[in-house]
Amino acid sequence: ARLFNAGSRRRDAGLAGSGAAFFDAANEDAAAQREEIAMDTLEELLRWLKFLPSNSLTALSALEQNQEQAGEQCRRGCVCGVFDATNTTVLRRQKVRERCAREWPRVRLIFVESICTDTKLLLRNYMLKASNEDYKGSAPEAALQDFLARVRNYEAVYQTITDAEGPEEEEDETFHRLEGDRRISSTVDDLSPRGDGKAAEPLPPRHGSSSLRSSGRPLVRQGSSGLGLRPSAPREQEEVLRYIQIIDAGKKLVACRADGYVLSKVMALLHSIHLGPRTIWIALAGQTLNDERGVLGGDTPLSRAGLVYSEAVCAFVAARERSSELRERGCAGHAIVMTGTLRRYDQLTQILLSKYEPKDRTVLRLQRLNELCAGQLDSLSAGEMRRSFPGEYQARASDKLHYRYPGVWGESYLDLIMRLQEAILSLEQQRSNVLLVVDRAVARVLIAYFQEVESHDLPFIDVAPGVLEMTRSHSGFKYTHFDIAAGLATTASGPGGAEVLSAMRTSRDGLAGSSSLSNLAELQYSPSMRPIQRRSGEARLVGDPSPRRPSEAVGESGEPISRGGGGGGGNRGGAGAGAGSGGTGGGGRGG
């Protein structure tokens, strides 16, 4: 998934700092520029959809010469592009629909309209907009007044999305029944496949409508004789209108034809996200007895150093819950605990409950938050795995994202991403503060989700011992990492091998000086190290992603839910558009 923002494109084109007059519909020259920029942004999105998974300019150029290959790329899974622009008029939305209708392979288009009447929320949004690149160097009050004038220009032409924008629906669709060499045309509601190879008989009335008609997909219904119903030649008609309206930042949702696998996921995400102030703490679990012995996985209790570390984590979180800094942001308060069902998580939770108020805080123990399962290789040391299963060891070292541990319950990172989707939605829905106690692999998935890390980079995120604090702001989350000096955190991060690290040291100049890893154990387990400097508020990668192969773990749609949204330009109502393409396989159609 990726966001394509028309405002960013305008600023990149040298139009940063444009005043409110630039957004006046009566300014014909400016209106033509804005229209061109918006449609260029849409074209960029559609190219990105078509040529995934390769994003390099060289690959794009090569694929442009081979549309068949481009189609094959699209059918490998589900992708979603967000066209973030002020699509606030019927005419603009019609242009977007007409352009997407010409795309091949086909894309599924849905508009997301944000309608806000909450004055406090609007003011926070305006203040955020008044601090963007258009107002760099401007006095805050002057910037706010100019932006309010821009809003009034938007409101003058704003048209909310309605069903009337879509094409008129047909009452029936004609299907062909194949019987020998004969082709008989009938409607969906007229046919019922039989298992004896004879002509199909009429179905009883279905209250005047077809339960199959709304799917929008080619239909084949078969009986035991193999009788098939196929749609007649496609008629020239517009794609149905799909939209979601978000009222007051998630307080209410209205959906029209948000059908299909991906759009059901989009609906769940939009219904879960809210803008309320809160803090999320992601705490790495303490060292276990297996960690102490260098053994992978298992469910052993905390070591002595792990207990000391867990006590320090609890003391830190309890102090932050009461801090004046968070109270000023509206993000203070007691946290609920979300964690897995393993002993190390329970021990830390019990320390928090027994020593700090409130004693009856809510604890959600979810098996889906347990660490990635090593299957048959669970409870082996890295050395034992290297000696006894050299093939598995090398397979994981070369492709950490797709590699799945062998045996019952063995998982890959892609399995883990899919397992955590519901937990992430539950986390988004929480209105109170949340403490997550997890191991490294789960922490990587959570960090990748919130910090928008590409899935192929996910297994190489550096998770330092301590607590990552995320405080909600209107534009997302602010990230701060706090080290916990006492005791030891878990060191397990999967086999990689000191040999691989040693080889990389000889081939990459400056690695030792520029890559400040959190501890020696991380060095022992992370393959193909590369130096990437940490930037404020971003994840730091410590591994070099290897060539990737199609997922064997969860089908071809196993990509994480991505944050983002299509939404207007700060006026009281704004529509964004999402266009997606996808094909056969686990994900079905894109959204």
C-alpha atoms as one frame of an Amber mdcrd trajectory, in Angstrom:
protein
   0.000   0.000   0.000   1.195   3.527  -0.728  -0.073   7.093  -0.395   0.054
   9.505  -3.356  -0.534  13.090  -2.213  -1.398  15.810  -4.734  -0.330  18.581
  -2.333   3.147  17.112  -2.016   3.408  16.909  -5.805   2.349  20.565  -6.095
   4.996  21.641  -3.605   7.638  19.518  -5.360   6.700  21.311  -8.600   7.753
  24.637  -7.089   4.322  25.790  -5.940   4.966  25.555  -2.198   3.686  28.604
  -0.382   0.660  29.075  -2.668  -1.831  31.352  -0.939  -5.587  30.930  -0.650
  -6.140  32.676  -4.002  -4.496  29.713  -5.754  -7.372  27.508  -4.535 -10.145
  29.840  -5.698 -12.277  28.161  -8.369 -12.616  31.547 -10.099  -8.842  31.559
 -10.684  -8.924  29.652 -13.980  -5.157  29.390 -14.487  -4.602  28.046 -10.982
  -7.567  25.676 -11.317  -6.052  24.226 -14.504  -2.704  23.742 -12.731  -4.352
  22.021  -9.779  -6.320  19.725 -12.103  -3.184  18.775 -14.011  -1.255  18.074
 -10.806  -4.078  15.926  -9.422  -4.399  13.809 -12.558  -0.612  13.427 -12.814
  -0.688  12.131  -9.240  -3.366   9.624 -10.211  -1.270   8.489 -13.187   1.690
   7.923 -10.877  -0.514   5.815  -8.603  -1.819   3.707 -11.489   1.709   3.068
 -12.784   2.733   1.976  -9.306  -0.225  -0.429  -9.091   0.527  -1.926 -12.479
   4.226  -2.515 -12.048   4.402  -3.913  -8.533   6.310  -5.616  -6.972   9.222
  -3.904  -8.715   9.453  -0.192  -8.031  12.736   0.694  -9.727  12.695   3.020
 -12.735  14.609   0.457 -14.781  12.011  -2.219 -14.100   9.165   0.211 -14.822
  10.668   1.058 -18.200  11.135  -2.611 -19.056   7.613  -3.556 -18.043   6.090
  -0.710 -20.022   7.261  -2.619 -23.103   5.537  -5.803 -21.971   1.922  -5.295
 -20.883   1.333  -9.054 -20.564   4.147  -9.301 -18.042   2.740  -6.279 -16.245
  -0.584  -8.072 -15.949   1.146 -11.098 -14.463   2.817  -8.839 -11.883  -0.586
  -7.474 -10.895  -2.077 -10.919 -10.437   0.496 -11.901  -7.821  -1.454 -10.360
  -4.972  -3.386  -7.413  -3.620  -2.088  -3.859  -3.657  -3.703  -0.594  -2.642
  -2.882   2.968  -3.663  -4.403   5.963  -1.896  -5.058   8.995  -4.132  -4.971
  11.756  -1.517  -6.431  14.887  -3.104  -9.403  17.217  -2.702 -11.734  15.227
  -4.916 -14.589  17.415  -3.706 -16.634  17.915  -6.880 -18.722  15.561  -8.984
 -16.709  16.539 -12.055 -13.353  15.612 -10.463 -14.667  12.290  -9.211 -16.113
  11.533 -12.667 -12.684  12.159 -14.224 -11.092   9.811 -11.707 -13.675   7.117
 -12.420 -13.311   7.457 -16.186  -9.528   7.212 -15.980  -9.604   4.163 -13.735
 -12.185   2.503 -16.003  -9.649   2.587 -18.860  -6.971   0.838 -16.804  -5.906
  -2.725 -17.569  -5.490  -4.920 -15.616  -8.667  -3.617 -13.994  -8.597  -1.732
 -10.751 -11.337  -1.456  -8.173 -12.015   2.147  -7.153 -13.570   3.390  -3.921
 -13.916   6.971  -2.694 -13.366   7.810   0.967 -15.110  11.014   2.033 -14.279
  12.644   5.350 -17.088  14.769   6.783 -16.321  16.660   9.976 -18.599  18.877
  12.055 -16.594  18.617  15.304 -15.219  22.151  15.781 -12.405  21.048  18.107
 -11.247  18.396  15.683 -11.451  20.854  12.798  -9.365  23.415  14.661  -6.662
  20.818  15.390  -6.670  19.884  11.706  -6.394  23.529  10.653  -3.498  24.120
  13.033  -1.733  21.080  11.577  -2.256  22.322   8.024  -0.999  25.759   9.025
   2.340  24.189   9.964   3.006  22.444   6.638   5.465  23.473   3.930   3.041
  25.999   2.397   3.421  28.177   5.488   7.085  27.697   6.269   8.375  30.896
   7.871   4.881  32.397   8.233   3.488  33.685  11.506   1.070  31.096  12.981
  -1.916  33.449  13.036  -1.338  34.601   9.445  -0.934  30.993   8.303  -4.170
  29.983  10.038  -6.137  32.834   8.488  -4.858  32.007   5.009  -5.751  28.372
   5.428  -9.263  29.257   6.631  -9.634  31.314   3.451  -8.551  28.238   1.474
 -11.214  26.197   3.284 -13.874  28.720   2.290 -12.765  28.387  -1.346 -13.171
  24.610  -1.086 -16.569  24.933   0.577 -17.825  27.168  -2.247 -17.592  24.292
  -4.750 -17.860  21.278  -2.453 -20.323  18.539  -3.444 -20.820  15.533  -1.184
 -20.766  12.136  -2.833 -24.162  10.467  -3.438 -25.545   7.372  -5.118 -26.759
   9.560  -7.988 -23.174   9.839  -9.282 -23.127   6.170 -10.182 -24.590   4.465
 -13.267 -28.150   3.204 -13.251 -28.297  -0.428 -12.192 -29.650  -3.139 -14.465
 -32.433  -5.274 -13.065 -31.114  -8.531 -14.530 -27.885  -9.839 -16.029 -27.982
 -12.255 -18.951 -26.048 -15.508 -18.684 -25.465 -18.230 -21.213 -26.246 -21.849
 -20.344 -24.116 -24.280 -22.354 -25.941 -27.489 -23.255 -24.177 -29.561 -25.871
 -23.727 -27.358 -28.931 -26.608 -25.090 -27.968 -26.305 -21.788 -26.147 -29.436
 -20.633 -24.335 -29.646 -17.123 -22.847 -31.329 -16.718 -19.488 -31.180 -14.391
 -16.522 -29.506 -15.290 -13.244 -32.861 -15.545 -11.486 -34.235 -17.872 -14.158
 -31.628 -20.617 -13.909 -30.932 -23.446 -11.530 -28.152 -25.922 -12.428 -29.170
 -29.573 -12.337 -27.032 -32.578 -11.632 -28.520 -34.805 -14.359 -27.232 -32.850
 -17.361 -30.770 -31.753 -18.371 -31.980 -28.228 -18.954 -31.919 -25.954 -15.968
 -35.263 -25.155 -14.344 -36.537 -21.815 -13.087 -35.693 -20.816  -9.550 -38.428
 -19.617  -7.204 -38.728 -15.813  -6.896 -36.146 -14.095  -4.660 -38.129 -11.038
  -3.645 -37.418  -9.419  -7.006 -33.603  -9.316  -6.786 -30.611 -11.508  -7.422
 -28.286 -12.480  -4.606 -25.516 -12.961  -7.153 -25.859  -9.702  -8.997 -23.985
  -7.469  -6.579 -20.735  -9.417  -6.634 -19.504  -7.665  -9.762 -17.407 -10.699
 -10.693 -17.563 -13.284 -13.489 -19.929 -15.988 -12.322 -19.673 -19.721 -12.856
 -22.219 -21.883 -11.030 -21.881 -25.631 -11.469 -23.840 -28.720 -10.622 -22.397
 -32.210 -10.393 -22.699 -32.608 -14.180 -20.382 -29.649 -14.759 -23.147 -27.379
 -16.090 -21.678 -23.854 -16.020 -23.157 -20.371 -16.119 -20.923 -17.783 -17.722
 -21.652 -14.112 -18.206 -22.445 -12.945 -21.685 -20.004 -10.663 -23.491 -19.263
  -7.657 -21.261 -21.448  -4.660 -22.000 -20.030  -1.156 -22.272 -21.038   0.328
 -18.942 -19.518   2.231 -16.080 -18.112   0.555 -13.015 -20.466   0.741 -10.031
 -19.889   3.609  -7.619 -18.241   2.591  -4.366 -17.665   4.916  -1.454 -17.185
   5.166   2.293 -18.120   8.247   4.299 -16.313   8.802   7.602 -18.210  11.092
   9.963 -16.214  13.017  12.591 -13.034  10.967  12.247 -14.567   7.522  12.713
 -17.554   8.280  14.941 -19.801   6.974  12.176 -19.222   5.170   8.877 -21.491
   4.957   5.840 -20.525   2.424   3.162 -21.838   1.885  -0.342 -20.814  -1.343
  -2.145 -17.638  -1.799  -0.116 -17.543  -5.463  -1.113 -14.714  -7.923  -1.629
 -11.803  -9.211   0.413  -9.602  -6.112   0.467 -12.419  -3.611   0.937 -13.684
  -5.606   3.909 -10.214  -5.139   5.434 -10.267  -1.421   4.601 -13.676  -1.064
   6.274 -12.450  -2.818   9.414  -9.390  -0.566   9.566 -11.310   2.682   9.020
 -13.847   1.628  11.631 -11.052   0.952  14.144  -8.852   4.045  13.774  -9.649
   7.099  15.874  -7.854  10.363  16.639  -8.296  10.348  20.430  -5.166  11.177
  22.470  -3.477   8.142  23.989  -0.118   6.489  24.587   1.025   3.063  23.452
   4.081   1.465  25.046   5.766  -1.486  23.314   8.001  -3.228  25.864  10.415
  -5.986  24.922  10.068  -9.021  27.198  12.798  -9.915  29.681  15.526 -12.517
  29.247  14.357 -16.119  29.752  16.274 -19.193  30.862  16.339 -20.325  27.224
  17.795 -16.961  26.198  20.464 -17.438  28.829  21.362 -20.817  27.322  21.203
 -19.562  23.714  18.161 -21.725  22.942  15.539 -20.659  20.406  11.897 -20.353
  21.511  10.351 -22.411  24.286   8.269 -21.251  27.237  10.748 -21.061  30.086
  10.398 -18.506  32.901  12.442 -15.338  33.209  16.056 -15.541  34.274  17.250
 -13.511  37.272  18.423 -10.755  34.924  15.093 -10.967  33.113  13.205 -10.432
  36.361  15.302  -7.357  37.180  14.640  -5.974  33.710  10.881  -6.658  33.997
  10.694  -4.846  37.334  12.452  -1.851  35.785  10.020  -1.836  32.826   7.039
  -1.832  35.196   8.495   1.007  37.271   9.123   3.039  34.128   5.607   2.548
  32.716   3.974   3.348  36.070   5.967   6.582  36.248   5.100   7.579  32.674
   1.400   6.955  33.337   1.531   9.766  35.904   3.976  12.089  34.113   3.085
  15.768  33.729   4.541  15.712  30.203   1.966  13.206  28.990  -0.775  14.841
  31.038  -0.237  18.105  29.158  -0.713  16.253  25.878  -3.825  14.505  27.167
  -2.028  11.155  26.910  -1.531  10.282  30.605  -3.530   7.670  32.496  -3.414
   4.007  33.426  -2.775   1.555  30.609  -4.455  -1.718  29.866  -2.013  -4.558
  29.177  -2.063  -6.528  25.922   0.298  -9.477  25.820   0.659 -13.138  24.909
   0.057 -16.272  26.963   3.674 -17.345  27.629   5.172 -17.396  31.119   7.619
 -14.546  30.558   4.782 -12.175  29.684   2.698 -13.265  32.650   5.578 -12.721
  35.072   6.042  -9.104  33.973   2.290  -8.511  34.129   2.115  -9.887  37.678
   4.896  -7.538  38.784   2.933  -4.575  37.400  -0.330  -5.674  39.054   1.210
  -6.437  42.449   3.382  -3.333  42.844   1.579  -0.512  41.051  -1.902   0.954
  40.934  -4.469   0.119  39.818  -4.385  -3.446  41.068  -7.367  -4.363  38.899
  -6.147  -2.986  35.590  -7.398  -4.801  32.506  -5.083  -7.474  31.081  -5.769
  -8.994  27.653  -3.827 -12.246  27.208  -3.993 -13.076  23.516  -2.335 -16.143
  22.027  -1.932 -14.237  18.740   0.586 -11.941  20.502   2.933 -14.855  21.260
   6.342 -14.909  19.605   6.861 -16.392  16.132   6.791 -20.183  16.471   9.872
 -22.138  15.372   7.878 -25.366  14.913  10.109 -28.449  14.822  13.195 -26.324
  15.547  11.805 -24.844  18.756  14.131 -25.198  21.771  17.268 -25.735  19.668
  20.323 -23.546  19.971  21.663 -21.760  16.898  24.635 -24.127  16.932  22.410
 -27.211  17.059  20.302 -25.876  14.224  23.407 -25.191  12.150  24.739 -28.724
  12.688  21.500 -30.720  12.527  19.515 -28.672  10.004  22.028 -26.834   7.809
  19.532 -26.506   4.964  16.937 -24.850   7.185  19.571 -22.628   8.725  20.743
 -21.342   5.355  17.192 -21.016   3.981  16.168 -18.722   6.811  19.394 -16.744
   6.690  18.826 -16.050   2.981  15.122 -15.113   3.189  13.833 -14.218   6.635
  10.519 -12.805   5.406   9.226 -15.871   3.571  11.035 -18.662   5.394   8.658
 -20.834   7.399   9.978 -23.033  10.203   9.271 -26.732   9.526   6.864 -28.884
  11.500   3.556 -28.343  13.246   2.802 -24.664  13.985   6.007 -23.513  12.293
   5.589 -19.935  11.080   7.120 -17.363   8.772   7.124 -13.609   9.228   4.287
 -13.433   6.694   2.290 -15.873   8.831   2.962 -13.639  11.811   1.794 -10.540
   9.923  -1.523 -12.233   9.140  -1.849 -13.549  12.702  -1.440 -10.064  14.160
  -3.970  -8.269  11.971  -6.871  -8.684  14.397  -4.673  -7.751  17.352  -3.633
  -4.556  15.552  -7.264  -3.647  14.873  -8.055  -4.273  18.543  -5.129  -2.033
  19.488  -6.376   0.727  17.175  -9.827   0.576  18.751  -8.584   1.130  22.292
  -9.438   4.561  23.731  -7.216   4.180  26.777  -3.435   3.852  27.009  -1.997
   0.429  26.170   1.117  -1.470  27.288   2.185  -4.249  24.906   4.626  -6.843
  26.277   6.031  -8.851  23.376   9.116 -10.498  21.902  11.222  -9.213  19.030
   9.414 -10.675  16.018   6.019  -9.415  17.191   7.562  -6.041  18.053   8.932
  -5.826  14.506   5.488  -6.333  12.984   3.941  -3.697  15.265   6.710  -1.181
  14.553   6.490  -1.862  10.800   2.753  -1.179  10.910   2.926   2.081  12.846
   6.069   3.398  11.138   5.109   2.240   7.618   8.103  -0.029   7.033   7.949
  -2.079   3.834   7.269  -5.759   4.513  10.528  -6.952   2.941  12.441  -4.769
   5.437  10.372  -5.880   8.434  12.548  -8.822   9.616  15.572  -6.514   9.832
  14.156  -3.821  12.118  16.419  -3.248  15.096  14.392  -3.702  18.298  16.497
  -2.340  21.148  15.934  -3.431  24.763  13.622  -1.081  26.595  10.299   0.596
  25.857   9.108   2.324  22.686   6.610   5.068  23.587   4.113   6.232  20.971
   1.919   9.239  21.778  -1.015  10.096  19.527  -0.978  13.350  17.652  -3.402
  14.576  15.029  -1.051  13.509  12.248  -0.160  10.105  13.665   2.161   9.030
  16.463   5.293  10.570  17.948   7.921   7.918  18.741  10.416   7.941  21.609
  12.576   5.008  22.708  13.588   4.670  26.359  16.460   2.390  27.312  16.071
   0.137  30.344  19.530  -0.189  31.866  18.695  -2.696  34.620  18.791  -6.441
  33.965  18.569  -7.996  30.502  15.886  -8.151  27.816  15.294 -11.172  25.610
  18.035 -11.592  23.025  16.310 -14.091  20.735  15.827 -12.908  17.169  16.265
 -16.097  15.178  19.310 -17.824  13.700  21.602 -15.862  11.448  25.095 -16.803
  12.406  28.297 -15.069  13.369  29.846 -16.407  10.157  27.442 -14.390   8.028
  28.158 -11.272  10.062  31.893 -11.858   9.811  31.676 -12.177   6.027  29.735
  -8.956   5.809  32.312  -7.169   7.948  35.035  -7.993   5.433  32.980  -6.767
   2.472  31.389  -3.584   3.830  33.676  -0.745   4.844  32.801   1.209   7.944
  30.221  -1.220   9.283  31.581  -1.513  12.782  31.814   2.218  13.278  28.409
   3.186  11.898  26.117   0.426  13.102  25.508   0.791  16.821  23.486  -2.306
  17.608  21.669  -2.673  20.867  23.709  -5.557  22.267  26.123  -8.328  21.348
  23.405 -10.944  21.152  21.784  -9.052  18.289  25.118  -9.256  16.450  25.182
 -12.997  16.947  21.758 -13.536  15.445  21.194 -10.978  12.645  22.402 -12.012
   9.165  23.783  -9.784   6.430  24.301  -6.727   8.589  24.375  -3.303   7.012
  24.787   0.148   8.555  21.727   2.376   8.433  21.688   5.446  10.632  18.676
   5.878  12.894  16.561   8.923  12.184  14.210  10.484  14.694  10.898   8.676
  14.851  11.875   5.914  12.415  12.738   2.255  12.662  16.393   1.352  12.064
  17.205  -1.621   9.858  20.060  -3.914  10.775  19.833  -6.513   8.023  20.240
  -6.495   4.286  17.073  -7.933   2.704  17.948 -10.850   0.465  16.300 -11.711
  -2.867  12.707 -12.651  -2.180  10.536 -15.392  -3.608   6.724 -15.602  -3.741
   5.262 -16.388  -0.344   4.656 -20.018   0.515   3.199 -19.019   3.842  -0.131
 -17.270   3.480  -0.901 -17.107  -0.214  -0.197 -14.120  -2.375  -2.057 -11.461
  -0.421  -0.047 -11.632   2.788   0.799  -7.946   3.064   0.287  -6.036   6.286
  -2.547  -3.519   6.746  -1.097  -0.184   5.978  -1.886   2.981   7.668  -3.093
   5.849   5.621  -6.289   7.267   4.289  -7.791   9.133   1.427  -9.100  12.411
   2.670  -9.810  15.934   1.777  -7.752  19.025   1.922  -8.845  20.339   5.266
 -12.329  21.513   4.357 -15.373  20.203   6.163 -15.856  17.454   3.621 -13.290
  15.898   1.376 -13.087  12.782  -0.700 -10.019  10.688  -1.316  -9.868   7.779
  -3.673  -8.314   4.359  -3.323  -7.550   2.289  -6.373  -6.351  -1.272  -6.211
  -5.573  -4.187  -8.408  -5.308  -7.797  -7.539  -6.134 -11.111  -8.972  -6.306
 -14.743  -8.218  -4.897 -16.236  -5.062  -5.488 -15.682  -1.398  -6.424 -12.039
  -1.658  -8.894 -12.054  -4.521  -9.581  -8.648  -5.968  -7.742  -5.507  -4.887
  -9.283  -2.441  -3.341
